[in-house]
């Protein structure tokens, strides 16, 4: 039996176990940097699969090695993230979250269980390939500073150093059984914005005796959109959004201060730095000009994500061989962010999308929603394809 058929057969054989893993993780989600039980579960499964070469990293992460013949020949790293989101899951399924207010609404339960399945397949085939597979079970993708940055600082890309890093992420806009790729720039950087506007509160009927921070903050939000619409080149996509505006007054009470939170995203580091300065300068001067003050703080987040052109071309070709070219979709630039970007800044990397949609079954909800779910047939595709890609990449000619 050739390698592809072996992998497809093993993916089918272990699909039920991958579903069981996914449902266990979905029922027991843990927030970023608190994945203690998830870590234990991953270690337990690796031991069960006969993969003993693993260690803890970044407090709640796990890194494992599967060595084939001539393990120094080439090293390929595979990454799956493990954390959940602070969302209350709606609906009742047999695997609905048991942890109130916490849910795997971004599919990290899928990524972890799929990577476990991939590991099991590869470990069974370790006598048939040369090189080493490094498995990265990563915490804290959803929260700054990002588990990827922490694992890199602790040496996840050393000893052994991977020649490439590969990750996959669920995408409910793509049907289960299909995958999506984009070469080059793919996802945006992300920065968190925290703003406190201070004025002088008072009676709503006597605004002339106040310095209205609600009015100042409103002007700041509207004016900051000029940073994107009138300063960014059309070739530099940018997004500036504010999702929190707290003015804790009343119908007849102007508060002393207003608090804002937002996000800024772009695909160019030079423009990112310039925009930070422009936003802070504009906000502070608007507040000053209206008699108030503005504390404008930017927490720098993940960099933009770049898929290495050559690596992504090869992997897309491998995916076509495994699934058929009709199962491959081309992706657009996406202004969401991912801490996999840290790997892409340090090594040849490819981050692709795993389809999980099934309209007939009503599985269409977006990530980060309380109704998010997947067609679990996607797990067979995910773990088999990643195993195939990894072993093809190990075995390619230099």
Helices and strands as residue ranges (DSSP letters): H 3-13, H 15-27, H 36-48, E 54-57, E 61-67, E 75-81, H 108-124, G 126-128, E 132-138, H 147-153, E 164-175, E 179-181, E 184-187, E 191-198, E 202-203, G 207-209, H 213-226, I 227-231, E 238-246, E 253-254, E 257-266, H 269-289, E 293-300, E 305-307, H 309-323, G 325-327, E 328-330, H 341-346, E 349-357, G 359-361, H 378-395
